[in-house]
Each structure stands twice: as structure tokens, then as C-alpha cells.
Amino acid sequence: MKIRIAIVPLLILLLCVTRASASTYQVGTGIADITGPAAQANMMGMAQISQVTAGIQLRLFARAFVFADLSDAVQPNSARSANATRLAFVSVDIALIPGGITRAVVERLQAHYGSPDVYSYQNIMLSATHTHSGPGGYSTEALYDLTSFGFLERNFECIADGIANAIIQADERRAPGRAFMRNGQLYKSNINRSAYSYPFNANASNYEYDVDKNTTLIRLQHENGDEVGMVQWFSVHGTSMNNTNSLISGDNKGFASWVLERMHNPPSAMPGTGKFVAAFAQSNEGDVSPNTMGAQCPNGTACDNHHSTCGGRVQGCIAPGPGKDMMESCKIIGMNQVSAALRDYQDAKTELSGPLQYVHSFMNFETIQVSPEFSSTGKPETTCTAALGDSFLAGTTDGPGAFNFVQGTTTADPNRKWNALFHLLKRPTLAQTRCHHPKPIALLIGDIDLLGGSPWAATVIPLQIFRIGQLVLVGVPGEFTTMSGRRLRDQVHRTLVKKGVADQNTRVVIAGLSNEYIHYCATPEEYAIQRYEAASTLFGPQQLPAFLQEFTKLSEALATGSVVDTLPPPTAFFNRTLVKPWSHDTRPEGIAFGTPLSAENQPLTNQTLSVAAGAQLQVLFQGANPRNNYRIGSSFFTVYRQTTGGGWEPVLYDSDFDLWFVWKRSAPESHTSTVRLHWQVPAGISGLYRIQYSGDSKSEAGVVSSFQGEVLVQVQASSASHARLRPAATAASLHPTHAMLSELERWYRALGIDINERD
């Protein structure tokens, strides 16, 4: 499908969408910046100690969508009306949602509303997009903070505040409105990175593909016809940006959100401030990669399919994306999702109607008794103490691990020395070893107790279901593989149909990585093969059967309105750290913070630079550590253009994909640093622009002071850049945002990708 990005954003789509009539719900959307430390923070996802933040490519956001009964109170900050239902779904640009984040959000919301009855664990669903390019250290389980050298409280607070603020904003924007749904297909955008184990599933032949190609989109509008947002669910990992990346990024889903929001909101609005909110939410992506070229060895030959090795080691077996580099791959997979969203947004005609419902339960997943109806053996079974297997340490073809671990390890023999070392933390009992068979246990994380009661992983976990008319969201606390998600979707749908509250028009969607994180969930058949996803299935081979059993109970409770059993929410969280605060910034004598610099690190003598439209501009500034101030809801860099009246209009920000910066210390232990801005100047613009760098320096006394630096840029129009635009587009007619989107459209169309053509 060839998309066309209109110069007047979404003009054609807005003429085609269904216009106002009787409302079915109150709907509201909200968005908040959650971008944490842009320097010296280990990134969450790849577990590479060397991968630390050093700039921003795309800011991270929490995107909230609130639904309420028409009978609910509409006034801002109002309590929920009696017998009225209100719920909030939030898509969050981070790798995972630890339970401590969910708890902190609930506490903030209940403090804001002065009541536990407006929002609680029951009616908020927080789902991570699973980008691997965000700062870590925010987990409240110790395991996931190891490579960050502990807990980063400021980053944790930044994320919790942002999610709560997004929900509050969405709640305040509630108004009578309508929601429309469309189910579609998206091809050429994902592959199964554990294709070896997938065929072992007993029902694999029932499906055409070994990954889900299906998309589900909902479009939201207010009663007056205003389009206020959309959510698209599609299964694909946030690993287009690989483990060599050091720039904060929402990866392919964050890029897709940026494009749709830039298209719909005013062109000069800072990303994250517009009223139209577009979320590209995560689903059952456990074994699903965006790196569609498939796993390859350095010499271009195929990797060993079973173990994902080259010459017996995993380090060389890597799957590249479809682009020439990771940034282009991120754009391609993101634009494929945008293309599908534009198609489905226009064609979303199925109006959601019917009850708003939710059900939620906490349960200890180390002790679930699985009945013969659900167990993989047809006999009574039980889940296991949480543990990670040897193949977890092998990593994946999106990001291999270290040492000599390989995927598909089903005996302890190859790694006896390593396991002996790991077992000094906690040695598995014979019963635990048998429970996890054939997983050779590396880390018995459910029983490790070295931090005074701080958990290494979640064992009491939340399960949740939302119903929004014909749409059912199943909130799972981890990464379900393709087949695990299919089986869970089918089981929930069967149960609801049996209870008379669903039919063939009901869409069940897995909302992945919701409310807590327990690593992966593989099927019992995949578990027997012990590739990465299976080795990361914490609670043993009966984990998926346990989920099927317990979600069946929740589905029945949702249908009948009965009360479900639940444990209290966990209260023990990890919050220790070895990370030292940044002590202070220094600068060369005679050079102020924010000064534009030459290639020799001397102040620029010419304060007006020149660049041709369509070229990339780089500007170096005397910098300071971005950790001093995250500049939430703001920007380290802003591009202004001079108006016809001689004033300055802000047009681009550090949250724009084509404007990114890299922070660098002058030497490994130096407190002097520079910041290099990169601006991919769009074709079709010209005139005088001003680049402003806003930073914050820290003195040896600990005092943080703001500073600014700026440089003028004369953008020269070129015939070559104009030739790349549609004939109707001229330099004078294009706002820089429109020029940027038009250039993006030209580039994407030239690739010739048809997302409707089957793989």
C-alpha cells in the first residue's frame, strides 16, 4: 500500500471518517513526556553494561486512553459516579512495566483524586511498547537493574509521574464520543526469531504464519467530530535499534507514533503537546523480531538454526533489519505500521458499543495448581519456583549474549562451571530441577535472598482483562510468544462466547508487558526446545497452561460479574544503587557553556552557518551533562525559523526524529563535555533559522544553573531538493514539519513496500 502524507495533515482521512452522531462512551486521550537521563544511564533491554545513554533520537512518552460510561461525571478531577465504569489503557515507551511503577502510578492517582475509587489496580492497564533504547534502572526487581548498577530513583519518578499525568490529562479531556475498530493485516514487518522451535507446537499447522500478521486499531472521536486519537496493536519487538545504539529512542513504535502525531497536530506544536494521541501498542511479541533479513553470520551465510550460532558461538549470529543501518530499519518498520494505521484508521467502521468492564487479580505464580483440563500432560501439575535457564544467557539474534552460552541448551553439561558459580547465589533442589526439566537452571531468581528481602523477580503477579464493547484486552505481565498469545486469545474468546457475552465480532487482543514483568511465556512444546524465550519462561513448562486456566476464571468472572480471589499487591521492592550522582561540570577557560564550537573545539568565529536543503547539518556546542535536568516536557534543542515579520517561530525539537544530539565527555574521566546536534534538513525549505541549545550545568557546590547557546543557519534552497518533492510543493509553501513529512513520504514510497502483499 502506498501512503500519501498530505501537506494539510490527514485532510483526506478527516473527510472520510465517520462524523458525529449519538455517543456511546466518554473518551479522552492524554500524553506525557517520560524521557529520563540522556547520559550515563544503562539502557534497559539488551542487558549490555556498555550500552549507556549519550543523547536523544526520540523522546519517550506515556500515551493514555480513558473510557467511561456516559453516566459518569464529566467534570475534571471528579469522583466516579455511582454504578459508572471508568478505565484507562496506557501505552508506555519503555522496555517493561515493573510492579513498583504500577503501584507508584496508583498511589499518585489516588492522591490526586483524593479517593481510591476513581483509579486503582483494577481499572488501569499499563502496557510497555518494549523499546530497548530507553534508560533503565527503574525496575523494582533487582535482576533487571543489575546492568544499571542499581536503582535510578529519578528515572523511576520521571516515569511514574509521566504515566499518572497522562491518565489525569486523558481524564480531564473526557467528553461524550465514539470509538471505531478495524482489524487488518500487516506484512513485511516481522519474523519469528525462534523459527526452529515454533513448528514443534502441536497446532502450528493451523496457522499460515509463524508470527501474527494481524493488527487491531481503534479510532476515537468526540461527539462534535473532533478526532482525538488512535491505538494500533501489532506484535513486533522494539529492537530495530540494536545494542550498539546510545541514543534514547522509542524505536519503531515510537517512530510510528511520532509520524501520526506530527501529521495530525499543529505543525509547530512540540511533540507530546498535541491533542491527537497515537499509540502503537505492544501485543504477543515474545519471539517476534523486526529484523526481517533473518539471522546471518558475518560472512553472509545462515546461522545454525537450532542454536543460532556461527562456528559454535552466538556472538556472530545477528539478524539485520531491512534498512542500510539501524536508524533506517527503525524508520521502515515504523512506517509500515504507520501505513497500516492510515489504512485502518480510514476504514474503521465497526463502532464499539456495549459494556465497559474490567477484572483483575494478583496471584502467586510459583504455586499454581494446574488441573488436568489445562496441563500439558493431562494430569495435575504445578508451576515452579521462578528460574532462568542457561539459554537465557545466550541472548537472541536481535542481541546476542556473552561468553559461550547458546540457545537450545537442554542439559547442564555444557555450562557446569558457570552454573556452579551461579548456584553460589542459590542452589536448586532436586524437586526444583525436576519441575523445570528440561531447563538447566542457571539462576533460581525466585529463591535468591541476598538483598534483605528485595525481590529479584516478580512472583506475585497481576492478571487483567478489559472489555470495551466488542474489544477485549487481555493484560499479560510479560512477553508471550506468538503461539502462547494465540492460545490465550482463543481460550478467552471461547470462554466469553460460552458465557454469552461475545460472538464472532468480538476481538480479543493481547496487551503485552502489562502492569508487571515476568520475562517470557513459551508454550510447553517450545519450552522443551529451550531457546531463549523458553529459558526465560520463569515458572516452568506449565506456565502457559496456568495462564490459560487462570484467565479462564477471570473471563468467567467478567461475564458473570462475580468476585475473583486475589492476593494483596506486593509491597517489597528493590531500590538499592551503586550509581553515583554526577558531581559537577567544567569548561575550558574563556568558553561559556552553550558556546557553538569549531571542529578544533574553539568558539565559532562565524555565527551564521550555511547549509543546503536536503543536507545534514552538524553543530558542536560546549555542553554539560544532560543528567542535571531531564527537561521533561521541554527540549534540549529547538529550531526556530524567522517569520516574514522578523520574529522567530519554533518549528522543530529534540523529540523530532530528524533532529538528534550526541553528548560526549572530552575524556573518559573528564567533567568537560560537548554536545553535537545533527539536523537532517528537509528538502523544500529555505530561509534563516536559529538553533537554540538549552542546557544545565552543575557547579562543584552542587548548584544547577541553566544556560543557552545559539547559532544562526541560512538554509539554501536547491533545485535538487525541490525535484524530490511533488510538483505542487514549493519552498515558500512548506512549513518545516510538512517538508519533513513530505520528504519522509517520498523516501518511503521509493522503497516500494506493499504492506498488503503477503510475505
N, C-alpha and C positions, 0 to 999 in steps of 0.2 A: 504494500500500500504506500503510495506516495503522498506525504502530508504537504500541506501548504500553510505556512505561517503567515497570516495576514498582517499587513502593516498596521491596520487597525485591529488590535488583538481580538481574536476569536469572533470577528464580526459575523462570518458565515455561520459559525456554530450557534451564536446567540440568536440568529434569525430562525434557526431550525429547531431549537429546544422547545419543549412544551411550556406554554405560558400559564399564567396564574389562573387558578380556579380553586375549588374548595381544598383547604389544607387538611392534612392527615396527622401531622405532628407539629410540635415546636422543634425547630432545628437551629443550631448555632455552630459557628466554627471559630477557632482561635489558634494562634501561633505564637511561640516564644523562642527566643534565642537561648541555646544551651551550650554554646561553644566554650569549652574550657581552656586550659593552659596551652597556648600556641608555641610553647618552647619547653624543652626538657621534661616532658611527660611521656612515659612509655605508652605506646598505643595498645588499646585493648583489642584482641582478636587473634593475632598471629603468634603471640607469646614469644616474641623476639626481643631480648633485652636491648639489642642495639637499635631497635626501631623506636625512635623518640620524636616527638613533635618539633618542628622547626619552621612553622609558618602555617598559612591558611590558603587552601584552594577553594573550599566551600564551607560556609558556616553550617553548624548543626542546629536543628530546630526540633521542637516538640509541636506536633500538629493535632489539635483536639477537635472532636466532633461530638456535640451533645444532642441527644434526642430526648424529648419529653412529651408526655400526654398533653393534648390541647387543654385539658382541665387544670394543668399545673399552673402555678403562679408565674407570671411573666416578668414581674419587677426584678431589676438587678439585685443580686445578693439576697434573694428571697428564699425562705424555707420552702421545702417541698409541700405542695398541697396534699391534704388527706386523700389516700387511695390513688394518688397520681404516681406514675413511674417516671423516673429520670435516670439516664445512663450516659456515660462518657466513654468513647473509644479514643485512644491517643496513640498515634504512630510517632515513634521517637528515634531520632537519628543517632543511635548509639549501638554498640555491639550486643548488649544484653540488658535485661532488667533484673537487677538483684532485688531480693525481697526487702532489703533495707530502703531502697529507693521508693518502692511501693508504699511501705509504711510511712516514710517521711512525707510523701505526697498526701496520703490520707490525713496525717496529722495537720499539715498545712491547710488543707481544705476544711477540715472540721474546726480549726481555729478561725479561719476566715469567716465561715458561716455561723460560727457560734453554736453549732449543733452537729451531732453525729448522724443526723437523719437525712442530710442533703446528699453528701457523698461519703462512701465508705469502701471497704474492700469489696463489698458486694457489687457495686454498680459502676466501678471504674475499671477499664481494661487497658493496661499499658503494654504496648507491643513494640519491640525494637525492630528497626529496619535491618540491623545486623551489619552496619558498616564496620570494617576492620581498620578504619583510618580516623578514629577519634581517640582523644586522650583517655587513658584508663585510670586505675587507682580508685574507682568509685564503688567497687564491689564491697559488699558487706559479708562476703565469704572469702576466707583467706586465700584459697587456691588461685583465684583469678586476679589477685593483687600481687602475686609473687614477683612477676617480671617488672612491676611498677615499684618494687621495694617498699610496698605497703600502701596504706590508705591515704588518698589525697582528699582531705576534708573539703577544701574549697571547690574542687571539681564536683564532688558529691552534692554540695549545697547548690551549686550552679545548676545542676541537672534537676534536682528535686524542686527548686524554686521555679525553674522554667516550665516543667510539666504542670505544676499546680497553677501557675499563671496562665498557661494556655487553656486549661479547663475553665478557670474563672472567666477568662475573656470569652470563650465559647458560650458559657452560661449567660453572660451579660448580653451577648448578641442573639440569644434565643428569640425567635419570632415564629408565628404560625407559618408553616411551609410544607414542602413536599419532598419526597425522596424517590428517585427513579433508578432502576437497576438494569444492567445488561451483563450477560455472560458471553465471553468471547474466547478466542484462541490467539496465542502469540507464539510465532515460530522464530527460529534462527536466533534465539536469545538465551538458551540454557541447555546444558548437557548433564548427564549423570557422571559424577567423578568417581563413583564406585560401581561402574557398569559391570564389573566382574561379579559382584555379589547379587545384583538385582535379579538375574534370571533364576536364582535359587528359590525365589518366592513362589509358593505353590500356585498362586493366581496370577503370575506375571503375564501369562499368555492372554489374559482377559483384556489387556491394555495394548494400544498401539505403540506407545512410547514409554521409555523407562524414566521419564520425568513428566510432570504435569505441564501441559501447554495452556491450560485454561486460565482465564482471567475473570475476575468479577469486579465490576465498577458500580459505584453508586454516585449519582449526581444530586446535589442539594440545592434547592432554591426556596426563597421566601415567597410569601403569598403575593407580594407585589411584583413578582417575576425576577427579582434580583438573584443572579447566580452567586452562591456563596461558597461552594467548594465541591470537592470530589475525593473519593478514596478508591484506589485500584489495588486489589490483592493479586499478586503474582509471585511464584516461587523462584527465587534466584538469589544466590549468595551475594553479599556485599564485598566481593573480593576482586573486582576489576582492578582496583588499586592494590598492588602487591606488597610484599613485605619489605621492599626497598623504599617505599614511599614514606616521606616525613611530613607531608602537608595534610592538615586536617581536612577531611572530605566526607561528605555524605555518600560517596561512591555513586554507583549507577542509579540508585533510587533517589538519593539526594539531588543528583543532577536532574533527573526527570521532574522532581518537584520544583526545582528552580526554574526550569523551562516553562512549565504550565503556569506557575505563579507570575513569572515575568510577562507571559503572554496576556494574562487576564487583568493584572493590576496596573495602575497608572505607571507610565514608563519611568518617571523619576523617583518613584517610591522605593525606599530601601527594602531589599528582600527581607521578609519577616514582618513587615508592617502593613501589608495589603489586606483587604477584607476577603479576598478569594484565597482559600487554602486548599492545596492539592497534595494529598498524601499518596505515596506509592508504598503500600504496606506489605509486610512480610507474611509468608504462609509456610507450608511444609517444605523448606529449602535444605533440609539436612544434608542430602547427598547431591545437591544441585549447584552447578558451577556456571558462572558467566563466561568462563574462559573456553570459548566454544571451539577453539582449534584442537583441543584434546591434548592429553599428556604426551610429551615428547622428550627424548633425550637430547643432549647438547648437539649431537651430530645429525639431528633431524629424524632419527629412527624412532619407532614406537617403544614405549616403556614396556617392561614386563607387566602384563595386565593384572595378574593376581596380586603382586606385591608392590606395584608402582615403583619399580627400581630401574636404574641403569647401572649395569655392572655390579649388581648386588646392593646398591645403596640408593636411598631415596633422594639425596640432595640434588641430583641432576634431572630428576623426573618432574617436569613442571609443565602445566598447561597454560599456554599464552591465550590472550583474548583476541578478538577479531581485528584489532587496530594495530598500527605500527608501533605503538607504545601503550603504556597503561592508561594514560590520560585519554588517548583516542579510543581505546577499548571501553573505558568508562562512558564516554560520550555515545558510542554506538549502542551499547546495551541500554543506556538510559534513553536514547532517542527511540529505540524500538518500543520501549514501554510507553513513551510519550505518544508515538504513532498509534499504538493500540488504544490508548486512553482517548485520543481525539476521535477515533472511530466509534468507540463505545459510548463516549460522552454524548455525541450527536444522536446515536441510535438508542440511548437508554429510554425505553418507553414503558417498561414494566414498573408501575407505581407500587411502592411498598405501602402496605396498609395492614392493619391488624394490630395485635397487642405488642406493647413493649414489655419484655420480661427479662429477668436475669436470675441466675442461680450460681452459687459459689460455695466452695468447701475447701478447708485445709485438711490434709491427711498425711500421715507418716508413710512415705512410700518405701521404707525399708521393711515394713511388716505387713504388707497387703497379702491377705489370703485369697488366692485366685481360684475360683471354682472351676470344676471340670468343663463347664459350658464355655469358658473363655480361655483356659490354659492351652498351651501349645501341645501338651501331651495327652489331653483328655482326662487327666487325673488332677486331684487337688494339688496345687503348687503354691509357692510363696515367692515374694520378691526378696532381694538380697541387701545386705549392707552395702552402702554406696562405695563403688570402687572403679578405678580406671585401669585398663589393660595396657599391655606393652605396646600395642599398635597405636594407642593414643599418642605416644611419644614419637611416632613416625611422621605425624602431620599428614597433610594431604597434598594433592597435586596443585592446589592453589597456594600452598605454602608448606614445603617440606620441613620436617623436624631436624633435630641434630643427632649426632652420634650414629650408631649402627642399627637403630630400630627400623623395622619395616612393617608395612601393613600386611594383614593376613596371618599374623603370628598366633598360633593356637596351642603352642606348648611353651613351657618355661625354659626349655633347654637353651635357646639362642641367647638369652639375656639373664642367665643365672647370677652373674656377678652384679649386674645392675640391680636386679630385683633384691638381692641380698642387701644392697645398700639402701634401697627404698624401704625395705622391711624393717630397717632400724627404727623408722618412724612408727610403724605398727605392722606386726607380722600377722597375716591372715590365719585364721584357724582352719582346720581341715574342713569343717562344715561350711565356712565361707568360701573356701576354694572350690568345693563341690557345687555350691549354689551358683557360682559364676561360670562353671565349666561351659565351654572350652576356653574362656578368657583367662590367660595367665595374669594374675593380679600384680600390677606394679605399685599402685598407691591405693591403700584402703582408706580413702578420704573420709568415709563415714565414721571411722573409729579413731582417727588421729586426734590426739588431745595434747598439743604442745603449747597452746596459747591461752591457757587459763579459761577454757570453756568457749573460746571463739570458734565458730564453725568453719570448717574447711570447705564445705559444700552444703547446699540446702538438702534437708531430708524431709522436713515437714513442708509440703508444697501446696500451692493453690491450684484448683481446677475451676473453670468458669465457663458459663455459656450465656451469651446474649441472644435475644430474639428481637428483631426489628421487622415485624410483619413476616414476609416470606424469606428474609435473610436471617440465617442463624450463624453466629460467630462462636467458634469453639476456641477458647483461650487456653493454649497449652504452654507450660513453663519451660520450653526448651526447643530443640531443633529436631523435628520429626522428619524422617526420610520420606521419600516420595510414596512408597508403599505403606508405610506406617500412617501417613496422613490420609491416604485413600481409604484404608480400612477403618480409620476412626470416623471420617466423614460419612462413610456408608453405614456404620453402626449407629451413629447419632440420627441419621436420616431415617433408618428403619424403625428405630425406637419411637421417634416422633410421629411417623406415619401410623404405626401400630396404635399409638395413643390418640390418633385422630386430630392432631394439631399441625400436620404437614402433609403435603402431597407432591406430585411430580414438579410443581412450580416452585417448591421450596429449595433454596440454595444454601447448602452447608459449606462454610468456609473455615479453614484452619487459620486462626490468628496466631502466628508463631511467636516464640520468645516473649510470652506474656506474663507479667507480674512477678516472675521469679526465673531462675536459670538452673537447669539440671543437666546441662550438656545436651546429649542426643537421645533419640529414641529410634532404635532399629527394630525391624521385625525379628521374630525368633529365628527365621531362616537366615537372615543377614547376620544375626548375632553369631551363628555357627561358623561363619566365614572369618569374622574378626578383622574386618578392615577398620579404618579409623572411626567411622560413625558407630560401629558395633562396640569397639573397645571403649568408646566414650558413652555407652549406654550404662548409666551408673548402677541401676538396680537389678541387673541380671537379665537372663533370657526371657523372663516372664514380665518384663516391664511393660511392653505394649499390651499384652493381654490384661494386665492390671488396669491400664488406662482405658481399654475398651470396656471392662467391667464397671469401673467407677464412673465413666462418662455415661454409660447406660443408666445408672442410678440417677445421675444428675439430669439426664434428659427426661426420665420419668417424672422426676420432681418438678421440672419446668412445666411439663404437660399437665400435671395434676395440681400444681400449686402446693405440694406438700413440703414440709420442712426437712432439710437434709442434715445429717450428722456432720459435725465439723469440730476440729481441734481449735484451740486458741491460736492466733497468729504467733509466729516465732518472735522472740524478743532478744535473743542473743545474737549479736552481730560483731563482726571483725572491724576494728578501727585503729589498728596499730600501724606505725610507719617508721621507716628509716630515712625518708626523704627530708632533706634539709631545705629550709626556705632560701630563696635567692637573697644573698646578703646585701649587695649593692651594685650599682652600675658606675663605670668610669668612662672617660672620653679623652681623646688626645687634647693636649693643651692648645687652647685657642680655637677649638672646634666645638660648637654647641651641639647638644642633642637635636636631631632633626635636620641637620645641615645636609643638603644634597652634595654628594661626593663624586669626584672623578674616578677613573679606573685606578689611579695612584692613591686613592683614599684622601685626597686633598679637596678642599671646598671647590665647587664648580665656579669657574670664572664667568661662564655664560649661563645666566639664569633662565634663558628661554631655549629649550631644545626643539628639534625639528624631527618629525617622523612622517613617513608616507602612510596614508590609509591602507590597511591590509597588512602592515608590517608589525613586528613585535618590538615594543619599547621596553628597555630596562633602565631603571633609575636606582642608584645606590644612595642610601641615607645613613648618617651617623645614628645608630639605633640604641635602644635599651630593651631589656628583657620583657617580652610580652606577658610573662607571668605576673608582672607588677600590677597589671589591670587587664582583665579579660575583655573589657569594653563590650559587655553584653548589651545587645540592642543598639550598638553603635558600630564603628568601623575604624580600623587602624588606617585604612587608606580610602580616600574619597576623590573621585574625578569630577571636576566641575567644568562646565562649558560656558563660555562667555555668550550672553544673550545679546540681542540686537540693541538693547538699551544700555549695554555696558556692564550689566550686573553679572552675577555668577549663579548658575543653576546646578545643583548636584545631580549627577546622572549615573555614576557607577560607584560600587562599593566593594569592600573586600569579600563580601558574600556573593559576588558575581564570578562565574566560572572563568571568564576571560581576564580577570584581574586577580593575581595572586602574589603573595610575597613569601620570601625566604629569610629567616633570621639566622645569623651566623656569628659565633664568637670569633674574635680576632686570633685567638689561640686557645688550645684546649682548656686551660685553667684561667683564662683572661676574663675580666669583668667588662671589657670593652667589646662592643658588638656592632654589627652593621645589619641593615635590613634592605634587601633588594626587591624592588617592585617589578613585576612583569605585567605588561599590559598588551594583550593581543588586540591591537587597534582594529576595529571593524572597518570593512570596506564601506564606502559610501558616505563618510563623514569628512568634514574639514572644518577649519577654524581654529580659534585659540582655546586651549584647555588649561586647567590648573590642577595639578596633583597635590593633594594635601596629605601629609603623614602626621597622624596624631598618636603620640606615644606617652609613656610614663616612665620616668627614671626614679631610681631609689638611691638615696644617699647612704653613707656609712652609718648615719644615725637612724636609718630605717624610715626616713621621711620620703613619701612618694609624691613626686611633682609632675604635673602634666606639661607637655611641650608640643609644639607643632613645627613642621618644616614644610616647605612647598617649592614647587618648580613649575614654570610655565612650559607648555608644549604647543607648538604650532603643528597642527595636523594638515598635511598637504594632500589634497585630492589627487588621485592618479587615474588615468584612463584605464589602466589595468584593473584597478579595484572596481571601477564603475562597470566594467564589462562583466564582472562576476554577478552583478545584480540584475533583477528583472528590468526590462526596459523602462517601466513606469517609475522606477525608483531613481531619485536624484539625490545628490549630496544635500541640497537645500531642504529636501522633503523629509529626511530621515532623522529622527531622534536617535542618539547613540544606542539606546536599548533596542529600538526597532531595527537599526542597522545590524546589531549583534545577532538578533534573532533571524534576520533575513540571510545573513552570512551563514548561520548555522543550518538553515533550511537548504541553501544552495549546496553546502558541503554534504549534508545527509542525502539529498536527492541524487547527488553524483555517485554515491556508493551503490545505488540501485538495489537496495534491500527491500524485499517484499515480505512483510511480516505475515501476510496471509498465505504465502506459498509454503506448503508443508515441508518439513525437514526431510 
